[in-house]
Amino acid sequence: MKKEFTIALSGNPNAGKTTAFNAITGARQQIANYPGVTVEKKVGRVRHKGHEIQVVDLPGTYSLTAYSLEEIVARDFLVNERPDLVVDIVDASNLDRNLYLAIQFRELGIPLIIALNMVDVAEARGIEVDHQQLSALLEVPVVPIVARSNKGIQELLDKVLELGSDSPEWRPARISYGMDIDQALDQIEEIINKSQIFDKKYPARWRALKCLEGDRQIVELLKRDPDLGQSIHNICRDISKHTMDTLEADPEGVIADHRYGYITGITKKAVKRKIQF
């Protein structure tokens, strides 16, 4: 069992990530910038049951697609630095929106713990989340916390030790996006796996997804292998035309709709809403 390891703290803006970071690390924090950019990088440390845990506070983001500098910084840190695991701070009172990022972590494959924050706020609004059911459906540990009052922080650190100290492998989740998208993903994944040039640090299926979503950073990397890159570009172009003709939506929109549909299927089973008078 490792004595020292690194976790990345992530989450949507306003999910309580900064409060959780402060609750976990206390005064043991340093502030710098990520290399080459002006995005603030906060790093803290916590000692728990004889283990030294470095905690990197990632910029708050809604997704792992390269829409903003913050998302690129967060994604590059995960892929290049490979922390032992991610703790995703999720607002229990706004689960459908917050789980969108969690699903993308699952697709990337990085070992993940969901810290279900603000369970008190959720309960006050008549929202009851069955965290054990949520854990079973997402296939990741889920720990309820109230970061601002330090509730559940020790249990969260226990789970971090349990999962992170044995260096778990990256295991990308496979989510269905409908027959046409799935078929294109299979084709692109096969091409990526053939290449001797493409950087293997990106999981092949996740990279295929990003190609279909038109992620500029990932699409640009295709040019490193011109022949296979062109083949992938052709598949993306064809599937884009097909989805626009049949669904009046681009592949990115279709993928987002399926992600939200997948999340709704989970929250229907794991969340109960009481009628409040």
Sequence and secondary structure as in RCSB ss.txt:
>XXXX:A:sequence
MKKEFTIALSGNPNAGKTTAFNAITGARQQIANYPGVTVEKKVGRVRHKGHEIQVVDLPGTYSLTAYSLEEIVAR
DFLVNERPDLVVDIVDASNLDRNLYLAIQFRELGIPLIIALNMVDVAEARGIEVDHQQLSALLEVPVVPIVARSN
KGIQELLDKVLELGSDSPEWRPARISYGMDIDQALDQIEEIINKSQIFDKKYPARWRALKCLEGDRQIVELLKRD
PDLGQSIHNICRDISKHTMDTLEADPEGVIADHRYGYITGITKKAVKRKIQF
>XXXX:A:secstr
  SEEEEEEEE TTSSHHHHHHHHHTT EEEEE TTS  EEEEEEEEETTEEEEEEE    S SSTTSHHHHHHH
HIIIII  SEEEEEEEGGGHHHHHHHHHHHHHHT  EEEEEE HHHHHHTTEEE HHHHHHHHTS EEE BGGGT
BTHHHHHHHHHHHHTT            HHHHHHHHHHHHHHHH SSS TTS HHHHHHHHHTT HHHHHHGGGS
HHHHHHHHHHHHHHHHHHHHHHSS HHHHHHHHHHHHHHHHHHHHEEE    
